[in-house]
């Protein structure tokens, strides 16, 4: 058998290995190219996704409340509750009677004060007046008559409201009673303006002793009427009764806890949010906000920042997740919600403040 040269064997083996490696590389190159293209395509899709995803400037915990906030209504004077006219969810107008307190002890005082005023007026009329003094006297009498008519019109409206809600009266009687009160308000304003014009005229003489006595007697009447009015708890403005705690027969007063009623205008809603100190520079008035509530897990509500507190304060809303440090300071922010969302007052929500660049982006969770 012929002998093979070792050098030739080594060169042949190296050539074979080179050929095999070349063939394998040629087969793997298309696969590697396709994989690289897939990786690049995936990165591009991820980049596109990150561009459409909004980046929140800040987030905060908040609570839903009526557009002007919640009003806790209490009595001005200590007295016994006679009647609770308002009920939860009642829609009322400004000045409408909500709770009536006991004023029986004031009625005899009012009768006596009016009688005294009538006597003083008769005494004054025995003394003749001319010129500006007579003009002033007529203007004062007109204002006094308008004040008494306004008090009576208000009492008639209260009676109509009580009877209507109790089911013992005509519901249609409330509307004319309210119109009569509106007319009395206008007449009183006009008469007061006329009296002010007379008092501003130059050369007006000083009141006589009898004229002063009439003024004092009429002041006594007004004071008793005002005391009676303070026993009438009324709606501060048009809105809805959110809750009623008052009960007939209980004693109440300015320091009573809880208040008699919870009141607010829920024709629109807002959120009172607490932004942590580290995020306050990212919030501005007019900034768009996304609001989310656990009760509506698949729905976002839009709003806009309408007010920023002028100073930091302690947090009053319990946060979700990890416990907030005790030394954190927050900025109170008011967010006006768009439209009429189905949120309830007092509901806790999360507010997410948008960047300008993502103001129109689709919210993602």
C-alpha positions, 0 to 999 in steps of 0.5 A: 500500500502506497504511503501518503504524505502527511503534509498532503493529508493536512492540506486536503483536510483543511480544504474540505473543512473550508468547503463545508464551512462555506456551504453552511454559511450560505445556507444560514445567511437568508435565515439570519437576514430574515430574523434581523428584519423581524427584530427591526420590525418589532422594534419599529412597532414598539416605537410606534406604540410608545409614540401613541401612548400618552405620558402623564405629567402627574397623577393625583387622588381626588374626590367628586363634588358639586360644581360649587362644592358641598354646603353643610347647612346649619341653623343660625340660632338655637331652637327646636326643629318643628318641621323638616320640609326638604327630603334627599334628592329634592331640587330646590330654588334659592331661598326655598324653605328647607327646615323650620324651627320653633318661633312661637315665642317671637309672635307675641313680640312681633304683634306688640312691636307692630302695635307700637309702630302704628301708635307712633305713626298716628302721633307723627301724622298729627304734626304737619310736614312740608317740602323735603320733610314731607317727601322724606316721610312719604318715602319712609312710609313706602319702604316700611310698607314694602318691607311688611309686604315682603315679609308676608309674601315670604311667609305665604310662600313658606306655607304653600311649600310646606302644604305642597310637600306634605300633600295637604295643599295645592301644588300649583299654589307655590308658583303664584306665591313665588311670583308674588314674592318676586314682585315684592322684592322688586317693589322693595328695591325700588322704594329703597332706591327712592328713599336713598335719592331723597336722603341725598338731596341738599337742604334736607331738615333733621327728623323731628322727635315724633319722626325719630320715635316712628323710626325707632318703633319700626326698627323694633318691628324689623328686629323681631321679623329678622329673628323670626327669619333666622328660624327659617333654614333656606336654600342658599342657591338653586341646587339639590338636597344631597342628604338630610340629618335634621329630625323634627323635635331635636334641638339645633343651633350654630354649633350643632354637629352634624349639620342639618342638611348637605346641599349642592348644585349637581348640574355639573361636577368637579374633582378636588384633587391633591397633587404631591409637592414634587409634581406641582410645577407640572400642573397649570390652569387649563390643563386637560385631565383624565379621571378614572373611578373604580366604579367605572373600570372601563370608562374615562372621564375628561376634565380641565384644571380650573383652579390651583390653591395658592399654597401647599397643605396637608393631605385630606384624602386617603390614597390608594396603594402604599401608605403616603408619608406623614410629612408630604405636602400637597397642592389642592387642584380643582378639575371641572368635568366635561358634560354630566358624568354619572359619578356620585359626589364623594366618590374617590377617583384618580386624576391623570394630568396630560402633557401638552404633546399628549393632549389629544392622545387616546388614553391607555390604562 
